[in-house]
């Protein structure tokens, strides 16, 4: 692994598969939401935008229910 950035609280590494690993000062891995927050703060990752709901699927199900009620 290649060291990308070292701070007083943690070290960020880039793995061979181009993903990131984060370890604290005690060499324990940081995972989950804490890891995502660190990577976003350091600019190595962007926050994913939520996918918009598909209005077509909702309309089709409403039409299907209306025709089955008749």
Secondary structure, 3 states (H helix, E strand, C coil): CEEEEECCCEEEEECCCCCEEEEECCCCEECCHHHHHHHHHCCCCCCCCCCCCCHHHHHHHHHHHHHHHC
